[in-house]
């Protein structure tokens, strides 16, 4: 295998390079075989996130509990998927627009900037593109195939992700409002986990801990950080059963209340569960 070349079962070898911005803002260019050793979770976005009157997509920055820093997004789809990455306990690092992937095809240089790079707790990496399933054309498929080819050579995973489940996404938006450490309240959080050795409804757990106005944020914080677990495939309500991590909780949920989708989640001024 020649340095800097990715190989697949069919097709000629293709020379790949990556161009990225180091944490100090310096632009660097590496052949593919050196990319596997670089911490791409720490790079700056290789492209900017413009905002202007009349633009069709929505850009912004999401503060991640995973890294304690802001990560950019270029659409609501990217934001919703980014929230999911931030929630995933197997993800330890996230970077948006991490690099240009360069290669030559038909005598011309081609390039593609994936949407995200993820570092996992096991040390491996994932490269993510986000696109609605009905907006992937033949040209997109060709680009994604080249990206998958390069990632495979490095031992990284490459995924093209579509719209996530809307119920789970609404639940995560709500819980994300309580992702910051200020909602944890140490001793009270440890007490909550101990009380949830057996499945208990959200509101009941909060009431046992004290005034729910002050204790619900702790419960939601623990759910975000998976110290407590619940079934996120159905709407989160005050009657949802929660249990300490690794405790098998019932999937039965009360019929009252729901989490409304919100741009930034509950604790940041979003929706709140309906009262019973």
C-alpha positions in Angstrom: 0.0 0.0 0.0 1.4 3.4 -1.0 1.5 6.2 1.6 -1.5 8.5 1.4 -3.6 6.1 -0.7 -6.9 4.5 0.1 -7.7 1.2 -1.5 -11.1 -0.5 -1.9 -11.9 -3.9 -3.5 -12.8 -2.3 -6.8 -11.4 0.8 -8.4 -7.9 2.2 -8.8 -6.0 3.6 -5.8 -6.8 7.2 -4.9 -4.4 9.6 -3.1 -6.2 11.3 -0.3 -5.0 14.3 1.8 -6.6 16.3 4.6 -6.5 20.0 5.2 -7.5 21.3 8.6 -7.1 24.1 11.1 -5.1 23.2 14.2 -6.4 24.5 17.6 -4.1 27.6 17.2 -5.6 28.4 13.8 -2.7 27.2 11.7 -3.7 25.5 8.5 -2.1 22.1 8.1 -2.1 19.5 5.3 -1.4 15.8 5.8 -1.4 12.7 3.7 -4.1 10.3 4.6 -1.9 7.8 6.4 -0.9 10.5 9.0 -4.4 11.6 9.7 -5.3 8.6 11.9 -2.9 9.9 14.6 -4.2 13.5 14.7 -6.8 14.6 17.3 -9.4 15.9 15.0 -11.8 16.4 17.8 -9.7 19.5 18.8 -9.5 21.2 15.4 -11.3 24.4 14.4 -13.9 24.4 11.7 -12.3 24.5 8.3 -15.3 26.4 7.0 -17.2 29.4 8.5 -20.8 29.3 9.5 -22.2 32.4 7.7 -25.5 34.1 8.8 -27.3 36.5 6.6 -30.7 37.8 5.8 -32.8 35.5 3.7 -30.6 32.4 4.0 -32.5 29.1 3.8 -30.5 27.2 6.4 -30.1 27.9 10.1 -26.6 28.1 11.5 -25.5 28.4 15.1 -23.3 27.1 17.9 -24.2 24.4 20.5 -22.4 24.3 23.9 -21.6 20.7 24.5 -21.4 19.1 27.9 -19.1 16.5 26.3 -16.3 19.0 25.6 -17.3 22.1 27.5 -17.0 24.1 24.3 -19.1 25.3 21.4 -19.6 23.2 18.3 -21.1 24.8 15.1 -24.0 23.6 13.0 -25.4 24.6 9.7 -29.0 23.4 9.9 -31.6 22.3 12.4 -30.9 18.7 11.2 -27.2 19.1 12.2 -28.2 20.7 15.5 -30.6 17.8 16.4 -28.0 15.2 15.5 -25.3 17.2 17.4 -27.6 17.1 20.5 -27.6 13.3 20.1 -23.8 13.2 19.9 -23.5 15.3 23.0 -25.9 13.0 24.9 -24.1 9.8 23.7 -21.8 8.6 26.6 -19.5 6.7 24.1 -18.6 10.1 22.5 -15.7 11.9 24.1 -14.9 14.6 21.5 -16.8 16.5 18.8 -15.7 18.8 16.0 -17.7 20.3 13.2 -16.5 20.9 9.7 -13.2 19.2 10.8 -11.3 19.1 7.6 -11.2 19.2 3.8 -10.8 15.7 2.4 -8.9 16.1 -0.9 -8.4 13.7 -3.8 -8.0 13.9 -7.6 -10.5 12.5 -10.0 -10.7 13.0 -13.8 -7.7 15.2 -13.7 -9.2 17.6 -11.2 -8.8 18.1 -7.4 -12.0 17.3 -5.5 -12.7 18.2 -1.9 -15.3 17.5 0.7 -15.8 18.8 4.2 -17.7 16.4 6.4 -20.2 17.8 8.9 -18.7 16.3 12.1 -15.8 14.3 13.5 -16.5 12.2 16.6 -13.9 10.7 19.0 -15.2 7.6 20.9 -14.3 6.4 24.3 -12.5 3.4 22.7 -10.2 5.8 20.8 -11.5 5.3 17.3 -13.1 8.0 15.2 -16.3 8.5 13.2 -16.9 10.9 10.3 -20.4 12.1 9.9 -22.4 13.7 7.1 -25.9 14.9 7.7 -28.4 15.0 4.9 -32.2 14.4 4.5 -32.6 11.1 2.7 -34.7 12.8 -0.1 -31.9 15.3 -0.8 -29.1 12.9 -1.7 -28.4 12.9 -5.4 -26.0 10.9 -7.5 -23.2 13.5 -7.0 -23.6 13.3 -3.3 -23.5 9.6 -3.3 -20.2 9.7 -5.2 -18.7 12.1 -2.7 -19.9 10.0 0.2 -18.4 6.9 -1.4 -15.0 8.6 -1.5 -15.3 9.7 2.1 -16.3 6.2 3.2 -13.3 4.8 1.2 -10.8 7.1 3.0 -12.4 6.5 6.4 -12.3 2.7 5.9 -8.6 2.9 5.2 -8.0 4.7 8.5 -10.2 2.4 10.5 -12.8 5.1 11.1 -16.5 4.7 10.7 -18.3 6.9 8.1 -22.0 7.5 8.3 -24.6 9.6 6.4 -27.3 10.4 9.0 -30.8 11.6 8.2 -33.5 13.1 10.5 -33.5 11.5 13.9 -36.6 10.1 15.7 -38.7 13.2 16.5 -39.9 11.9 19.9 -36.4 11.1 21.1 -35.1 14.4 19.7 -37.8 16.3 21.6 -36.9 14.5 24.8 -33.2 15.2 24.3 -33.8 18.9 23.6 -35.7 19.2 26.9 -33.1 17.3 28.9 -30.3 19.3 27.2 -31.4 22.3 29.1 -30.1 20.7 32.2 -26.8 19.4 30.9 -24.6 22.0 32.6 -22.9 20.9 35.9 -24.7 23.7 37.8 -27.9 21.5 37.7 -26.1 18.5 39.3 -26.1 19.6 43.0 -23.7 16.8 44.1 -25.1 15.4 47.3 -28.7 15.6 46.1 -27.7 13.9 42.8 -26.1 11.0 44.7 -29.3 10.7 46.8 -31.5 10.7 43.7 -29.5 7.8 42.2 -29.8 5.8 45.4 -33.5 6.3 45.6 -33.9 5.1 42.0 -32.5 1.6 42.6 -36.0 0.6 41.6 -38.0 2.4 38.9 -39.8 5.4 40.2 -41.9 8.1 38.4 -40.1 11.4 37.7 -42.4 13.6 39.8 -42.4 11.1 42.7 -38.6 11.0 42.8 -38.4 14.8 42.6 -40.9 15.2 45.5 -39.0 12.8 47.7 -35.9 14.8 47.2 -37.6 18.1 48.2 -39.4 20.9 46.4 -39.8 19.7 42.8 -39.1 23.2 41.6 -35.6 22.8 42.8 -35.2 19.0 42.5 -36.6 18.4 39.0 -33.5 20.0 37.4 -31.3 17.5 39.2 -33.4 14.6 37.9 -33.2 15.9 34.4 -29.5 16.5 34.7 -29.0 12.9 35.8 -31.1 11.7 32.9 -29.0 13.7 30.4 -25.8 12.3 31.9 -27.3 8.7 31.9 -26.8 8.4 35.7 -30.6 7.8 35.5 -32.2 6.1 32.6 -35.7 6.1 31.1 -37.4 5.1 27.8 -36.7 8.1 25.5 -38.6 6.6 22.5 -41.9 7.8 24.1 -42.7 11.3 25.3 -41.1 12.1 28.7 -43.7 13.1 31.3 -43.9 13.5 35.0 -45.1 9.9 35.2 -42.2 8.4 33.2 -40.4 5.8 35.1 -36.7 6.4 35.8 -34.1 4.1 37.3 -30.4 4.2 38.2 -28.1 3.2 35.3 -28.1 -0.5 34.6 -31.4 -1.0 36.4 -33.9 -2.4 33.9 -36.9 -0.1 34.1 -40.4 -0.7 32.9 -41.3 0.9 29.6 -44.8 1.8 31.0 -45.4 5.5 31.0 -48.2 7.7 32.2 -50.6 9.2 29.7 -50.5 12.7 31.1 -48.1 15.4 30.0 -45.6 15.6 27.3 -42.3 17.3 26.3 -42.8 19.9 23.7 -40.0 20.4 21.1 -38.0 23.5 21.9 -35.0 25.1 20.2 -32.7 25.0 23.2 -34.4 22.7 25.7 -36.1 23.2 29.1 -33.5 24.8 31.4 -32.5 27.3 28.7 -36.0 28.7 28.2 -37.7 25.9 26.2 -40.8 23.9 26.8 -41.8 22.3 30.1 -43.7 19.1 30.9 -47.4 19.6 31.2 -48.8 19.2 34.7 -51.0 16.2 35.5 
